[in-house]
Structures are given as structure tokens and as C-alpha cells.
């Protein structure tokens, strides 16, 4: 009997030692892990809090990240451009950003990779103040329009002007942070602005009946949100990325089958009325994937971003070199 107890004791010691050696890997939190469960990994996410990433607040609220043994720390930013800069600098591990700002970044930083396209967002619009004498798009001639440079807002205002027979020379463009736009519109600093949700809704809240939003297919720019990381993170922490995408896709399935609850979660996260969320929810196609379409979108956006640079370069990166399929292929 004593011999059996001795063997059992040795086995227990070996199990505990092995567990703590395993948990000692970078980014893992031994204190929060059970003996036979997968170790938790901490990740920092740069999040612009746009509706286009509705899966993110749903995953947080419903515990999908926790279920997949991830500790998620949010790095708040206002735009995809800021999100990507946080990721490149190391302030964040993962950036939530549109393919437009990614294209500007990728021309300079070939180490950036898209690991998933998460939606199509038909929500970049122009909101204007009717008291500035703006009742139709052509009334914007000679007016001041706010926009966020190197984002969907940038290409959105360009395409809006072109579709309405105007050019950038016909207006005064002012580069602004999205959170500053509603107040700038209310104060008369600008006459209109180009942006995505929830900043259009916030502009309507700021000026009420004075607001006019130009909808219609010809006036709305559809942009494509994505999840972006550095190539080095894919190589060194692929497990964390796989868990992140798994939780993300679980949240996506949840929001599709629990629409009303998901809208409430997103409304709380973005701090706007749920009635506004219900009104614009249909403008988003939440679908996490990578496909040939993603490469086509990226090719177009890379060429557009290059054309907007002060110094256009002849050899921009190829889209297929900036997309990494390895993580999403591992997520069932």
C-alpha cells in the first residue's frame, strides 16, 4: 500500500510541475486556469466602436471570448487608421480596421496582414445641416465638409461628390476626428460631414430636425471591415488568433439568431438609442470570411490609396501577399 501511495504522489507532483511549465508560456495566465483546461491568453484589441464590428461587443457580453480562454483588453480608438497604428506600434495585438485604412498602411508596412473580412457596411454617408442652405447634394458646392483622412470617410466623400457632379475643388474639406464631427456640425464649424455609423446617428441627435442625410445607393459608400494583425503575431501567437476568430464567429452566429438582444448589446456598447440601431441594422451584412472577393476589394483599395499619396509609388504590394488564410482555415 505504501508503495502505491508513493507512486501516486510522484505522479501528482509530475502533473503539477508539467502544468506550471506549460502555463509559463508568454501571454498566458496560470492563476486563472484549471488543471486540465487550456491556459488563458491575453490579447489587446484596438477597437473604433463602429457598428460594422457588431460581433465584438456581442462576443464580450455573451462570454464567447471567455469561453475560448481569452482575456480581451480593449484599446479605444476613433478610426481604423488609429487602430492600425496601435497594432503596428505594439500597443495592440489585433486591429479592427477597414480595408481602406489598411491599404494606406500596407503600402508602408508590408508586415501587416488581413486575417478576416468581417462584414460589408453600407453606412458611410453624408449628413448636412439644412440651415446651411443644403437640401440636395449639389447645394454642397462651396460648403465645408468634414471627413476622416485615409479612411472610408475619405473615399466616401470623393465618390459622393463625383456621383453628384462635383469635385473636391468645389468644396472645402476639413480633416476631423469622428467624435468631433457632430459638435462641429452643430456649431457651424462645418456644413456637412462624411462618416460611418454610429457617427451619422450622433449627428442627427446633435442637430435634430436640421439634419439631412443623403441616402440612396449612389450616395452611400459600402466599405469592408476587417481584422488585421502583424505577420509576426501569426507566427508567434497563432493559437490566440484562432481562439479570437472562433469566439468572433460564435458571436456572429449568435447575433444572427438573437437579433433583438444583439441590437440592445450593440446600442449599449456604442451608447446610442436602440431605436437607431434597429433602423440601420439592415445596412450590414455580417459575414466573417476570406475569399477571392477580399483580394479584389484590396487590390482596388490599394491602387486608390496609392493615388492619394503625396508620392505615388510604382510597385505597391500585391493583395494576395497581404492576406493570410492560415488562421481562418483553422477555425471551424
C-alpha positions as CSV (number, residue, x, y, z in Angstrom):
1,X,0.0,0.0,0.0
2,X,2.8,2.4,0.9
3,X,4.5,1.8,-2.4
4,X,1.2,2.6,-4.2
5,X,0.8,5.8,-2.3
6,X,4.4,6.8,-3.2
7,X,3.7,6.2,-6.9
8,X,0.5,8.2,-6.8
9,X,2.2,11.1,-5.0
10,X,5.0,11.2,-7.6
11,X,2.5,11.2,-10.4
12,X,0.6,14.1,-8.9
13,X,3.8,16.1,-8.5
14,X,4.8,15.5,-12.1
15,X,1.4,16.6,-13.3
16,X,1.5,19.9,-11.3
17,X,5.1,20.6,-12.4
18,X,4.2,19.9,-16.0
19,X,1.1,22.1,-15.8
20,X,3.0,25.1,-14.5
21,X,5.8,24.7,-17.0
22,X,3.2,24.7,-19.7
23,X,1.4,27.7,-18.3
24,X,4.6,29.6,-18.1
25,X,4.5,30.4,-21.8
26,X,4.3,34.1,-22.9
27,X,0.9,35.7,-22.7
28,X,-0.7,33.0,-20.5
29,X,-2.2,33.5,-17.1
30,X,-1.6,30.5,-14.8
31,X,-3.7,31.9,-11.9
32,X,-6.9,31.7,-14.0
33,X,-6.6,28.2,-15.4
34,X,-7.8,24.9,-14.1
35,X,-5.5,21.9,-14.0
36,X,-6.9,20.2,-17.1
37,X,-8.2,23.3,-19.0
38,X,-6.5,25.2,-21.8
39,X,-4.4,28.2,-20.5
40,X,-5.9,31.7,-20.9
41,X,-4.2,34.1,-23.2
42,X,-4.4,37.9,-23.0
43,X,-4.9,39.9,-26.2
44,X,-5.2,43.7,-26.8
45,X,-7.8,44.8,-29.4
46,X,-7.8,48.3,-30.9
47,X,-11.5,49.0,-31.4
48,X,-13.1,52.0,-33.2
49,X,-16.5,51.1,-31.8
50,X,-18.2,51.2,-35.2
51,X,-21.4,49.2,-35.8
52,X,-19.6,47.3,-38.6
53,X,-17.9,45.2,-35.9
54,X,-21.1,44.3,-34.0
55,X,-19.7,40.8,-33.4
56,X,-17.1,42.2,-31.0
57,X,-19.4,43.6,-28.3
58,X,-21.7,40.6,-28.6
59,X,-18.7,38.3,-28.0
60,X,-17.7,40.3,-24.9
61,X,-21.2,40.5,-23.5
62,X,-22.1,36.8,-24.1
63,X,-18.8,35.5,-22.8
64,X,-17.6,33.9,-26.1
65,X,-14.0,35.2,-25.6
66,X,-14.0,33.9,-22.0
67,X,-15.4,30.5,-23.2
68,X,-12.4,30.3,-25.6
69,X,-10.0,31.1,-22.8
70,X,-9.1,34.6,-24.0
71,X,-8.7,37.7,-21.8
72,X,-9.6,40.6,-24.1
73,X,-8.4,44.1,-23.3
74,X,-9.9,46.9,-25.4
75,X,-7.6,49.7,-26.7
76,X,-10.1,52.5,-27.5
77,X,-9.5,54.4,-30.8
78,X,-11.7,56.5,-33.1
79,X,-10.8,55.3,-36.6
80,X,-9.4,52.2,-38.4
81,X,-6.3,54.4,-39.1
82,X,-5.7,54.8,-35.4
83,X,-6.4,51.1,-34.8
84,X,-3.8,50.1,-37.3
85,X,-1.2,52.5,-35.8
86,X,-1.8,51.0,-32.4
87,X,-1.3,47.5,-33.8
88,X,1.9,48.4,-35.7
89,X,3.4,50.2,-32.6
90,X,2.6,47.2,-30.4
91,X,0.0,49.0,-28.3
92,X,-2.5,46.4,-29.6
93,X,-2.2,42.8,-30.8
94,X,-5.2,43.0,-33.1
95,X,-6.7,45.9,-35.1
96,X,-10.3,46.2,-36.1
97,X,-10.0,48.4,-39.3
98,X,-11.5,48.9,-42.7
99,X,-9.7,47.7,-45.8
100,X,-9.2,51.4,-46.9
101,X,-7.0,52.4,-44.0
102,X,-5.3,49.1,-44.2
103,X,-4.4,49.8,-47.8
104,X,-2.7,53.1,-46.8
105,X,-0.8,51.3,-44.0
106,X,0.2,48.2,-46.1
107,X,2.0,50.3,-48.7
108,X,4.4,51.3,-45.9
109,X,4.2,48.3,-43.7
110,X,4.3,45.0,-45.6
111,X,4.2,43.0,-42.3
112,X,0.5,43.8,-41.8
113,X,-1.9,41.0,-42.6
114,X,-5.7,40.7,-43.0
115,X,-6.8,37.5,-41.3
116,X,-10.6,38.0,-41.9
117,X,-13.1,40.3,-43.6
118,X,-16.0,40.6,-41.2
119,X,-18.8,42.4,-43.0
120,X,-20.0,44.7,-45.8
121,X,-21.1,48.0,-44.3
122,X,-23.4,50.2,-46.4
123,X,-23.3,53.1,-44.0
124,X,-20.7,55.7,-45.0
125,X,-22.9,58.7,-45.8
126,X,-23.1,62.5,-45.9
127,X,-25.0,64.3,-43.2
128,X,-25.6,68.0,-43.6
129,X,-27.2,71.0,-41.8
130,X,-30.2,72.3,-43.7
131,X,-29.6,75.7,-42.0
132,X,-26.5,76.0,-44.2
133,X,-28.8,76.0,-47.2
134,X,-28.3,72.4,-48.1
135,X,-31.4,70.5,-49.3
136,X,-29.8,68.4,-52.1
137,X,-26.3,67.2,-52.9
138,X,-25.5,70.0,-55.3
139,X,-26.1,72.5,-52.6
140,X,-22.8,71.4,-51.0
141,X,-20.9,73.4,-53.6
142,X,-18.8,76.0,-51.8
143,X,-19.6,74.4,-48.4
144,X,-17.2,73.0,-45.7
145,X,-17.3,69.2,-45.3
146,X,-15.6,67.3,-42.5
147,X,-14.0,63.9,-43.3
148,X,-11.6,61.5,-41.7
149,X,-8.5,61.2,-43.9
150,X,-7.2,57.8,-45.1
151,X,-10.5,56.0,-44.0
152,X,-13.8,55.0,-45.7
153,X,-14.9,58.6,-45.0
154,X,-12.2,59.8,-47.4
155,X,-13.1,57.7,-50.4
156,X,-16.8,58.0,-49.4
157,X,-16.8,61.8,-49.8
158,X,-14.8,61.6,-53.1
159,X,-17.3,59.1,-54.6
160,X,-20.3,61.1,-53.3
161,X,-19.1,64.3,-54.9
162,X,-18.3,62.6,-58.2
163,X,-21.7,60.9,-58.4
164,X,-23.4,64.3,-57.9
165,X,-21.3,66.2,-60.5
166,X,-19.0,67.8,-58.0
167,X,-15.3,67.6,-57.3
168,X,-13.1,68.2,-54.3
169,X,-12.3,71.6,-55.7
170,X,-15.9,72.6,-55.4
171,X,-15.9,72.2,-51.6
172,X,-13.6,72.8,-48.6
173,X,-12.6,69.5,-47.0
174,X,-11.6,69.6,-43.3
175,X,-9.9,66.6,-41.7
176,X,-11.6,65.8,-38.4
177,X,-11.8,63.1,-35.8
178,X,-15.2,61.3,-36.0
179,X,-16.2,62.1,-32.4
180,X,-15.6,65.8,-33.1
181,X,-17.9,65.8,-36.2
182,X,-21.4,66.1,-34.6
183,X,-20.4,69.1,-32.5
184,X,-18.6,70.8,-35.4
185,X,-21.8,70.4,-37.4
186,X,-23.9,71.8,-34.6
187,X,-21.6,74.8,-34.0
188,X,-21.4,75.7,-37.7
189,X,-17.7,75.0,-38.0
190,X,-18.6,72.7,-40.9
191,X,-21.7,72.4,-43.0
192,X,-21.7,68.6,-43.5
193,X,-19.5,65.6,-42.9
194,X,-18.8,62.1,-44.4
195,X,-18.6,59.2,-41.9
196,X,-19.9,55.8,-40.9
197,X,-22.2,54.8,-38.1
198,X,-22.7,55.5,-35.2
199,X,-21.5,59.0,-36.1
200,X,-24.3,59.7,-38.5
201,X,-26.9,58.9,-35.9
202,X,-24.9,61.0,-33.4
203,X,-25.0,63.9,-35.8
204,X,-28.8,63.6,-36.1
205,X,-29.0,63.6,-32.3
206,X,-26.9,66.8,-32.2
207,X,-28.9,68.9,-34.6
208,X,-32.3,67.2,-34.7
209,X,-34.7,68.4,-37.4
210,X,-31.9,70.5,-39.0
211,X,-30.2,67.3,-40.2
212,X,-30.4,65.9,-43.7
213,X,-28.8,62.6,-44.6
214,X,-28.2,61.8,-48.2
215,X,-29.0,58.1,-48.7
216,X,-29.6,56.2,-51.9
217,X,-27.2,53.7,-53.5
218,X,-25.4,56.4,-55.4
219,X,-24.7,58.4,-52.2
220,X,-23.7,55.7,-49.8
221,X,-20.2,54.2,-49.8
222,X,-20.0,50.5,-48.9
223,X,-16.8,49.7,-47.0
224,X,-15.4,46.4,-45.7
225,X,-14.3,46.0,-42.1
226,X,-11.5,43.5,-41.3
227,X,-9.4,42.0,-38.6
228,X,-5.7,42.9,-39.0
229,X,-2.5,41.7,-37.3
230,X,1.2,41.7,-37.9
231,X,2.8,38.7,-39.6
232,X,4.9,38.1,-36.5
233,X,1.8,37.7,-34.3
234,X,0.5,35.0,-36.7
235,X,3.8,33.1,-36.3
236,X,4.3,33.6,-32.6
237,X,0.7,33.5,-31.3
238,X,-1.4,31.7,-33.8
239,X,-3.3,29.9,-31.0
240,X,-4.6,33.2,-29.6
241,X,-5.7,34.4,-33.1
242,X,-7.5,31.1,-33.7
243,X,-9.4,31.4,-30.4
244,X,-10.2,35.0,-31.2
245,X,-11.7,34.2,-34.6
246,X,-13.6,31.2,-33.1
247,X,-15.2,33.4,-30.5
248,X,-15.9,36.0,-33.1
249,X,-17.7,33.6,-35.4
250,X,-19.7,32.2,-32.4
251,X,-20.8,35.7,-31.7
252,X,-21.7,36.2,-35.3
253,X,-23.9,33.2,-35.3
254,X,-25.5,34.4,-32.0
255,X,-26.3,37.9,-33.4
256,X,-28.0,36.3,-36.4
257,X,-30.2,34.1,-34.3
258,X,-30.8,36.5,-31.5
259,X,-31.2,39.8,-33.4
260,X,-33.1,41.9,-30.9
261,X,-30.8,41.1,-28.0
262,X,-27.8,41.7,-30.1
263,X,-29.1,45.1,-31.2
264,X,-29.5,46.0,-27.5
265,X,-25.9,44.9,-26.8
266,X,-24.6,47.0,-29.6
267,X,-26.7,50.0,-28.6
268,X,-25.3,49.9,-25.1
269,X,-21.7,49.4,-26.3
270,X,-21.9,52.4,-28.8
271,X,-24.0,54.5,-26.4
272,X,-26.8,55.4,-28.9
273,X,-30.6,54.6,-28.7
274,X,-31.6,51.1,-29.6
275,X,-34.2,52.5,-31.9
276,X,-31.4,54.0,-34.0
277,X,-29.7,50.6,-34.1
278,X,-32.9,48.9,-35.3
279,X,-33.3,51.4,-38.0
280,X,-29.8,50.9,-39.5
281,X,-29.2,47.2,-38.7
282,X,-30.2,46.1,-42.2
283,X,-27.3,48.1,-43.7
284,X,-24.8,45.5,-42.6
285,X,-24.0,42.0,-43.9
286,X,-22.2,40.3,-41.0
287,X,-20.1,37.6,-42.6
288,X,-16.6,36.6,-41.4
289,X,-14.7,35.1,-44.3
290,X,-11.8,35.5,-46.7
291,X,-12.3,34.9,-50.4
292,X,-11.2,36.0,-53.8
293,X,-13.6,38.9,-53.4
294,X,-11.5,40.2,-50.5
295,X,-8.4,40.2,-52.7
296,X,-10.3,42.1,-55.4
297,X,-11.5,44.7,-52.9
298,X,-8.0,45.0,-51.5
299,X,-6.5,45.4,-55.0
300,X,-8.9,48.3,-55.8
301,X,-8.3,50.0,-52.4
302,X,-4.5,49.6,-52.7
303,X,-4.5,51.4,-56.0
304,X,-6.8,54.1,-54.7
305,X,-4.7,54.6,-51.6
306,X,-1.6,54.9,-53.7
307,X,-3.2,57.5,-55.9
308,X,-3.8,59.7,-52.8
309,X,-0.2,59.6,-51.6
310,X,2.0,62.7,-51.9
311,X,4.5,60.4,-53.7
312,X,2.9,57.7,-55.8
313,X,5.0,54.5,-56.0
314,X,5.2,52.2,-58.9
315,X,5.4,48.9,-57.1
316,X,2.6,48.6,-54.5
317,X,2.2,45.3,-52.6
318,X,0.0,42.6,-54.1
319,X,-3.2,41.8,-52.3
320,X,-2.5,38.1,-52.1
321,X,0.7,38.8,-50.1
322,X,-1.2,40.9,-47.6
323,X,-3.9,38.3,-46.8
324,X,-3.2,35.4,-44.5
325,X,-5.7,32.5,-44.8
326,X,-4.0,30.2,-42.2
327,X,-5.9,31.4,-39.1
328,X,-9.4,31.3,-40.5
329,X,-8.8,27.9,-42.1
330,X,-8.2,26.5,-38.6
331,X,-11.5,27.8,-37.3
332,X,-14.5,25.6,-37.7
